[in-house]
Amino acid sequence: MVSSDPTLESSDLEGVEKLHQAYEQLKQEVNRVIIGQQQVVEELMISLLAGGHCLLVGVPGLAKTLIVHTLADTLNLSFNRVQFTPDLMPADITGTDVIQEDKSTGNRDFKFLAGPVFSNVVLADEINRTPPKTQAALLEAMQEHQVTAGGRKHKLPVPFFVLATQNPIEQEGTYPLPEAQLDRFMFEVKVDYPSEEEEFAIVQQTTSDDSYTVKKVLELEELLSFQSLVRKVPVADHIIRYAMQFARMTRISQGDSLNSNDIPDFIREFVSWGAGPRASQNLILGAKARAILHGRMYVSTDDVRAVAHPVLRHRIITNFNAEAEGMTPNKIVDRLIELISVDSSQEKLDGRLPQVFRSADAR
């Protein structure tokens, strides 16, 4: 049920209920084509509603392209896929100016031919296999939502959603994304192997002559209104402070507001670089989007914890000690979830933890 917050308009509450129903229908449509991967679909929808971009990490053959294409079809969005290779140039994805002659007058002029980036959903397959110059062209489009060619700026369609994939196995001959560019992705979505029953269903479905075309669940205008609705979701101060601790506790060097004794020992031992303020912003935006997907017009700590892994796993840079001990960013986030209190009464029992709930207690 949606919240009855008196500060919210009735149309907003109706919008939350409509989105929740559409999301349930969307999952049914996607499940007709994609077996399993429910968590992946939810994280992609959260990122899309929050206006962010995703980095999908998984071995080949896990239907990453099919998931993205199916999601774009259910949302009635234009879709383009770009296979990133070492010889791919920036103009190959953004577009370029070409000389065109007017046959009636004989005059020649430059005309911009848009590249595949001019779509609502762009799948950048194996983004780490193309040189940094081409990576930067795509990442600039992600940040600015525009392309510059011949000194002229060309606006990208709205909404604009980039899904980049990486193969976690083979890294020979690749160009890993720098940390500053990784930070521009809202989520890193982990695409894992299916379970035994899911794999059985996949083989059974894909080796028959049955086919299914997904139905349109949302129109573009509706999606834009839901993206606007995400920003209206109210968040209590103590929820914001709770989310901030996930980013702030990963930083070895911190400002005056967080005492050095508050940094957990395992962070000092295993982390060389922590998450920046963009992580805190994305935790709250992701939590807002998840809340309305589940039919609520308020954010809880459960929503923050649900998006903590995809928001933080590519923003926590581990050191050699972590590699030697098998301590991954996912495991570090698990320990942070256990450490950061969600109850102000428990918070006061442990002096090492920051006062996450101080704003709530002051009321």
Solvent accessible surface area in square Angstrom, and as a share of the most:
residue,aa,sasa,rsa
1,M,200,0.89
2,V,38,0.22
3,S,26,0.17
4,S,102,0.66
5,D,40,0.21
6,P,129,0.81
7,T,115,0.67
8,L,27,0.13
9,E,112,0.50
10,S,80,0.51
11,S,65,0.42
12,D,15,0.08
13,L,37,0.19
14,E,116,0.52
15,G,15,0.14
16,V,0,0.00
17,E,64,0.29
18,K,100,0.43
19,L,1,0.00
20,H,50,0.23
21,Q,110,0.49
22,A,10,0.07
23,Y,5,0.02
24,E,69,0.31
25,Q,84,0.37
26,L,1,0.01
27,K,49,0.21
28,Q,112,0.50
29,E,10,0.04
30,V,3,0.01
31,N,63,0.33
32,R,129,0.47
33,V,31,0.18
34,I,5,0.03
35,I,39,0.20
36,G,13,0.12
37,Q,31,0.14
38,Q,81,0.36
39,Q,103,0.46
40,V,5,0.03
41,V,5,0.03
42,E,26,0.12
43,E,12,0.06
44,L,0,0.00
45,M,1,0.00
46,I,3,0.01
47,S,0,0.00
48,L,3,0.02
49,L,1,0.01
50,A,8,0.07
51,G,45,0.43
52,G,10,0.10
53,H,11,0.05
54,C,0,0.00
55,L,1,0.00
56,L,0,0.00
57,V,25,0.14
58,G,5,0.04
59,V,20,0.12
60,P,92,0.58
61,G,80,0.77
62,L,17,0.08
63,A,41,0.32
64,K,22,0.09
65,T,46,0.26
66,L,81,0.40
67,I,1,0.01
68,V,1,0.01
69,H,77,0.34
70,T,7,0.04
71,L,6,0.03
72,A,1,0.01
73,D,47,0.25
74,T,0,0.00
75,L,0,0.00
76,N,60,0.31
77,L,12,0.06
78,S,59,0.38
79,F,40,0.17
80,N,54,0.28
81,R,118,0.43
82,V,14,0.08
83,Q,70,0.31
84,F,3,0.01
85,T,48,0.28
86,P,83,0.52
87,D,114,0.59
88,L,25,0.12
89,M,106,0.47
90,P,25,0.16
91,A,47,0.36
92,D,74,0.38
93,I,3,0.01
94,T,16,0.10
95,G,8,0.08
96,T,59,0.34
97,D,34,0.18
98,V,51,0.29
99,I,109,0.55
100,Q,95,0.42
101,E,88,0.40
102,D,69,0.36
103,K,194,0.82
104,S,99,0.64
105,T,88,0.51
106,G,42,0.41
107,N,98,0.50
108,R,175,0.64
109,D,102,0.53
110,F,115,0.48
111,K,95,0.40
112,F,35,0.15
113,L,90,0.45
114,A,64,0.50
115,G,14,0.13
116,P,37,0.24
117,V,1,0.00
118,F,47,0.20
119,S,4,0.02
120,N,10,0.05
121,V,5,0.03
122,V,2,0.01
123,L,0,0.00
124,A,0,0.00
125,D,14,0.07
126,E,43,0.19
127,I,0,0.00
128,N,4,0.02
129,R,46,0.17
130,T,0,0.00
131,P,34,0.21
132,P,75,0.47
133,K,144,0.61
134,T,2,0.01
135,Q,1,0.01
136,A,44,0.34
137,A,18,0.14
138,L,2,0.01
139,L,6,0.03
140,E,95,0.43
141,A,1,0.01
142,M,6,0.03
143,Q,90,0.40
144,E,92,0.41
145,H,69,0.31
146,Q,30,0.13
147,V,9,0.05
148,T,74,0.43
149,A,14,0.11
150,G,70,0.67
151,G,71,0.69
152,R,118,0.43
153,K,141,0.60
154,H,38,0.17
155,K,153,0.65
156,L,8,0.04
157,P,43,0.27
158,V,93,0.53
159,P,6,0.04
160,F,9,0.04
161,F,3,0.01
162,V,0,0.00
163,L,0,0.00
164,A,0,0.00
165,T,2,0.01
166,Q,33,0.15
167,N,19,0.10
168,P,65,0.41
169,I,119,0.60
170,E,93,0.42
171,Q,89,0.39
172,E,146,0.66
173,G,59,0.57
174,T,19,0.11
175,Y,81,0.31
176,P,97,0.61
177,L,11,0.05
178,P,63,0.40
179,E,93,0.42
180,A,76,0.59
181,Q,37,0.16
182,L,29,0.14
183,D,30,0.15
184,R,85,0.31
185,F,0,0.00
186,M,6,0.03
187,F,0,0.00
188,E,30,0.13
189,V,0,0.00
190,K,105,0.44
191,V,4,0.02
192,D,76,0.39
193,Y,149,0.56
194,P,30,0.19
195,S,61,0.39
196,E,142,0.64
197,E,129,0.58
198,E,54,0.24
199,E,93,0.42
200,F,126,0.53
201,A,31,0.24
202,I,55,0.28
203,V,83,0.48
204,Q,113,0.50
205,Q,63,0.28
206,T,95,0.55
207,T,106,0.62
208,S,55,0.36
209,D,140,0.72
210,D,112,0.58
211,S,112,0.72
212,Y,83,0.32
213,T,120,0.69
214,V,15,0.09
215,K,123,0.52
216,K,107,0.45
217,V,22,0.13
218,L,4,0.02
219,E,76,0.34
220,L,47,0.23
221,E,123,0.55
222,E,47,0.21
223,L,0,0.00
224,L,57,0.29
225,S,62,0.40
226,F,8,0.03
227,Q,34,0.15
228,S,59,0.38
229,L,10,0.05
230,V,1,0.00
231,R,155,0.56
232,K,103,0.44
233,V,2,0.01
234,P,49,0.31
235,V,29,0.17
236,A,39,0.30
237,D,61,0.32
238,H,47,0.21
239,I,8,0.04
240,I,66,0.33
241,R,72,0.26
242,Y,0,0.00
243,A,0,0.00
244,M,58,0.26
245,Q,12,0.05
246,F,0,0.00
247,A,0,0.00
248,R,40,0.15
249,M,1,0.00
250,T,0,0.00
251,R,39,0.14
252,I,70,0.35
253,S,100,0.65
254,Q,48,0.21
255,G,42,0.40
256,D,154,0.80
257,S,95,0.61
258,L,8,0.04
259,N,84,0.43
260,S,70,0.45
261,N,108,0.55
262,D,23,0.12
263,I,1,0.01
264,P,5,0.03
265,D,99,0.51
266,F,19,0.08
267,I,0,0.00
268,R,106,0.39
269,E,86,0.39
270,F,14,0.06
271,V,4,0.02
272,S,59,0.38
273,W,179,0.63
274,G,12,0.12
275,A,2,0.02
276,G,26,0.25
277,P,98,0.62
278,R,81,0.30
279,A,0,0.00
280,S,17,0.11
281,Q,113,0.50
282,N,14,0.07
283,L,0,0.00
284,I,24,0.12
285,L,27,0.14
286,G,0,0.00
287,A,0,0.00
288,K,26,0.11
289,A,0,0.00
290,R,45,0.16
291,A,0,0.00
292,I,0,0.00
293,L,0,0.00
294,H,67,0.30
295,G,3,0.02
296,R,40,0.15
297,M,0,0.00
298,Y,100,0.38
299,V,10,0.06
300,S,31,0.20
301,T,23,0.13
302,D,76,0.39
303,D,0,0.00
304,V,0,0.00
305,R,59,0.22
306,A,34,0.26
307,V,1,0.01
308,A,0,0.00
309,H,40,0.18
310,P,2,0.01
311,V,0,0.00
312,L,0,0.00
313,R,34,0.13
314,H,12,0.05
315,R,12,0.05
316,I,4,0.02
317,I,48,0.24
318,T,43,0.25
319,N,43,0.22
320,F,154,0.64
321,N,74,0.38
322,A,0,0.00
323,E,137,0.62
324,A,70,0.54
325,E,122,0.55
326,G,37,0.35
327,M,28,0.13
328,T,61,0.36
329,P,34,0.22
330,N,38,0.20
331,K,104,0.44
332,I,0,0.00
333,V,0,0.00
334,D,63,0.32
335,R,99,0.36
336,L,0,0.00
337,I,45,0.23
338,E,147,0.66
339,L,52,0.26
340,I,6,0.03
341,S,12,0.08
342,V,67,0.39
343,D,54,0.28
344,S,31,0.20
345,S,69,0.45
346,Q,104,0.46
347,E,2,0.01
348,K,130,0.55
349,L,154,0.77
350,D,57,0.29
351,G,75,0.72
352,R,119,0.43
353,L,18,0.09
354,P,16,0.10
355,Q,73,0.32
356,V,1,0.01
357,F,17,0.07
358,R,117,0.43
359,S,23,0.15
360,A,34,0.26
361,D,67,0.35
362,A,90,0.70
363,R,203,0.74
